[in-house]
Amino acid sequence: MSLSFFDQFTSPCLLGIPLILLSMLFPALLLPSQSNRWVNNRLSTLQSWFLHLITKQLMIPLNKKGHKWALILTSLMMLLLTINLLGLLPYTFTPTTQLSMNMAFALPLWLATLLTGLRNQPSISLGHLLPEGTPTLLIPALIMIETTSLLIRPLALGVRLTANLTAGHLLIQLISTATTALLPIMPAASALTTLILLLLTILELAVAMIQAYVFVLLLSLYLQENI
Amino acid sequence: GPLSERRLMDVRLGELPAWLATCDLSPQGLLGGVQKAWRSYYDKYINVRRGGPAGISMLLAGYCLLSYGWNYQHISKISFLVSA
């Protein structure tokens, strides 16, 4: 049975039991829970510092009502970050390569921001559909364009995350296959490919972190418009 | 002490079936066992005054091994087709 390159993205299954829930719950182990000590261990201190940093970063542009979203946005950020970074370890499965999971994150949260805006300040939310200073003749076309761009936001959020991670993992697999295939034939080319693999791994580390950040940042931007 | 109260490390090999019979195998019991195991690992390697990368690295290495085990059946069927 030959293996295609997409087999790494199949949901893991052991004796018919889907393991995706376990791979999603594992990051919870890495994030230590609260303790009642004044000075914690180094891992907890590091995590608290990091959590404080991203909460500050996300919450500064929001007004007081938006601060109710602090818990969900910060925990989403931590989840995506840990899942993405854990996926770079060998043999692990990355749940965020599944479009279904990313859409399950993006659609409800985007819809929540939209409905919050439409419920609390309907005219301001609808006003975002028309940028200031547009020529009168262009207004109908622009409203349609802006509505389309509004409705496509959850799809864009989900697909952006999925595509970035899937493409990265696929590239890593392809280049490492090339490296092992070239090794008996032309070791010099194999060494060059190993260098490319190293650079790609550094890029993937960056992409994993940036994509998680971008997901949550865009959600907070959509929230800013609507709250 | 009595068999049911001893920890697994103190139980002799011959007494293992008897010890297994005394322990609580209900879902709550198993969950409690998992929680205790995690707590003892966490308190021994991570929740220390001057911890380093070792505590988390062992956890991540264990996760890699576990994932390898989960995927073994799938990976073992690779035939390295290298067209020369």
Interface residues (C-beta under 8 A of the other chain):
Chain A: M1 S2 L3 D7 T10 P12 L14 L19 S23 F26 L29 L30 P32 S35 N41 R42 L43 S44 L86 L89 P90 Y91 T92 F93 A181 I185
Chain B: W38 Y42 I46 N47 V48 R49 R50 G51 G52 G55 I56 L59 L60 Y63 C64 S67 Y68 W70 N71 H74 K77 I78 S79 L81 V82 A84
